[in-house]
Amino acid sequence: MNGILIVIPVFDEEPSIGAVVAGAGQHGPVLVVDDGSTDGSGAVARSAGAEVVRHPRRLGKGQAIRTGLACARAREASVMVTLDGDGQHDPRDIARLLGAAERSPGAIVIGNRLATLADGGGDRESAFDGGRAGKLSCGRLNANRVAGFFAHWISGLGISDTQSGFRVYPMKLFDAVRPRAGGFVFETEVLLDAALQGWPIVEVPVAALPRFTRRSRFRPLLDGTAVARCLGRRSIRRWRTEVRDALREIRNVVGADRRRARHAAVLERAHPYAGSFPAWSLAVGAGAADFAIDGLAGWWQHPRVRRALVVGRGTAALPLLAGVAALQAIAGRMMPDLVSPLVARFCSWERFEIGHSIDEGARPR
């Protein structure tokens, strides 16, 4: 694929960035956006072969990606690849993502870490961990699943790893989608806006490696709250749409045209009993009841109603999830994992019964 720029946002990743740049450089030119690092990240990246653009102070991941996007435009790149500089993404998987992008031109391709974890993956030898299995922390895994659940509700697409920063973006996307948020919310906003505008989104299973530094730049309180606020606002908009459409459907059901059609059908069914007023009355009542029951059953079984019930239960369960998660964080290993079963029960996107867009041709090595 021609016209590639690989963008790596970095903040204080001196121990890992050299190996990430060396691996990514096998697939295309690499631009490291040094987001105000206080260590030697920029120098190490440059010595490993990357071009480095430095922010004078930390501006956040969203702004770092915007800087990379501006550089990709200046180079007239057709696609931009992003991955993290902390070693949790294996640069060898870039080929897999680019292959999916070639098979699905114009699609956003996401490296889905959750698929490999669900399959017991993560046993790939990496340049950082000496072959130890990589996994997301239980807390981050559950946070990703909850975020994916509500993103699925908002967008209508089965995007499971909404928080993965390992992606391929078609540059034309950003002519139509212009996210305003910063930090980690940037990536969530891009996905939601793209999905709502009809851009295809494909997920490809990738390895989830242990970070070299054993810590994430994602701040659960600040960044997690910002992502939750973004999803919350979008969920409210979606609920407004659902309520408006439900009221419109109710108006249609009781509208004059449908009412006249129902009356005519009921009278036609009761016509054989016209000679006996009691029998005719019972037939009219039975016919009206049948239509009411059929209409209610049809409404109740509609996929939109079922999805609304699923997300309603998930929303109602959020205070319980937050409380149990807080207790889990305080108790640590003294307390069994109670959050994961609750997330699986109330915030599993599979319950929406909508197809999941996973690139079936890509499987973990």
PyMOL commands that set and color helices and strands:
alter all, ss='L'
color gray80, all
select helices_A, chain A and resi 14-24+41-47+61-74+91-103+113-118+138-155+173-176+185-196+222-253+256-273+277-300+303-334+339-346+349-352
alter helices_A, ss='H'
color red, helices_A
select strands_A, chain A and resi 4-10+30-35+51-55+79-82+108-112+167-170+201-205
alter strands_A, ss='S'
color yellow, strands_A
deselect
rebuild
show_as cartoon
